[in-house]
Amino acid sequence: MSTIKTQRRNLTKSRAHYQEAVKHLPLGVSSNFRYWGDEETIFVKRGKGARLWDLDGNEYIDYRLGYGPAILGHCHDEVDAAAREAQSVGTVFALGTEKEVTVAKLIKDMMPAAELVRFSNSGTEAVMAALRLARGYTGKDNYVTFEGSYHGLFDAAMWTADPDSMKDQSKDPVLVSYGQGIPKLVRQLFWQVPYNDASRLEDVLKRHSDSIAAVLIEPILGNCCGIPSKPEFIKAVRELCTKYGVLMIVDEVKTGFRVGRGGAQAMYGIEADIFTVAKAVANGYPIAAIGGKEEIMRKYGKGVAHGGTYTAQAMSLAAAEKTLTILKETDALDRIAAYGKAMQEGMHKVLSKRGIPHSFTGHYSMSGLFFSATAPTTYRNWKLSDYTFYDTMAGYLIDMGVMCEPDSREPWFISGAHDAACLSETLSKFEEAVDLTLDELSGGDHEGDDSKLMPGISG
Ligand SMILES: Cc1ncc(COP(=O)(O)O)c(C=O)c1O
């Protein structure tokens, strides 16, 4: 059942559109995650800066940003002008253009591990290409992923821990595929180990490194509350990969050009063998990139296949050039982080005043809010926690026009367009939503002991 409230908004047009859309598109949308319920699913009329408007004219401050891409805000004038100008070049030619080199150079300047670059269209495609490259280069088929990570919708990455099997914490969870259509055979190709636990990774590498091509890691779990790698953990992953002759693929699809100019790799002081970036690269235009060490990357074209009709499409490249130049040359990322910090401080004040245990995870530009004094460090922590408070509160916030993700796993994303007006509006609505949540969860009487409503993590 959806926790999203629909008391304050008129959703007449979105609801009517849903009834029409569902006749033509499964669930009425183009991604399963965009369906929020027959009555709750909304459709966007337009976005500008940090705000978006639905078909009924309801206005929202957007903290989802399309799951991260709109790093400079929706409809950014300069980025869009660059993309429009590129239309005069033509879209795709099945031939290279000059701009590929311009954008590759920008990525190389900003991310030291990028000795060479190749473009893809989406995060999923880039990670698939990175994994294939690792396999081609090493001549090995298997790989390791971490619990709670997300690397896109392709068979090799669509496996997660079965929540029921997590209850007995003395045992590793059973892995299940994300739904049907994923061959069971794929399960034989990988190991999944707990996040932030280098010794468990070493156990696997020690025994199986002769068949393992790569360790695939998100430096911050961008789809699990923004749980960050502990610095000593990600450094250990780097060292273990080198020690056991396994490539380290750092999936920076969410963190790249968001948590800093050099992504999470610069923040942690590590370099991947291969990495992927996507979302923030072009402020929402579809483009992704694979970067990595020259010797590995040169395997593309020398045994390892890579390509695609739309790779390095002109408008996306032009948007990437403009977006990356702005991120590189202005203080946009500092302002984004400062906004995220101020928002956390404001939320902290509201929650502390009410005695509500809480913690924040991730980076200021993509952070998770967790209703326990102890922040989660693994997927198991999050999964075994009670996230009722978050889910209920998010339902109120969306109804008030603060578009956070209804699922507590997704971080709050900040853009360069979030300003002081967004901040004060968000914080006052946050305060109201917290009180409404306390009321709802206490059956209308929250004067008593608030801490009873906050069971906190059990694992
Ligand atoms: C870390 C990570 N990798 C890969 C992907 C897949 O990217 P896309 O949705 O562009 O295919 C995502 C998407 O959220 C992601 O967060």
The ligand as a Gaussian input file, in Angstrom:
#p B3LYP/6-31G(d) Opt

LIG

0 1
 C       25.493000       3.036000      -9.045000
 C       24.593000       2.840000     -10.239000
 N       25.027000       2.104000     -11.272000
 C       24.276000       1.918000     -12.371000
 C       23.028000       2.468000     -12.454000
 C       22.204000       2.266000     -13.692000
 O       22.133000       3.461000     -14.407000
 P       20.971000       3.717000     -15.482000
 O       19.711000       3.846000     -14.721000
 O       21.407000       4.988000     -16.159000
 O       20.981000       2.570000     -16.407000
 C       22.532000       3.239000     -11.411000
 C       21.197000       3.829000     -11.476000
 O       20.662000       4.336000     -10.525000
 C       23.336000       3.430000     -10.269000
 O       22.919000       4.157000      -9.228000

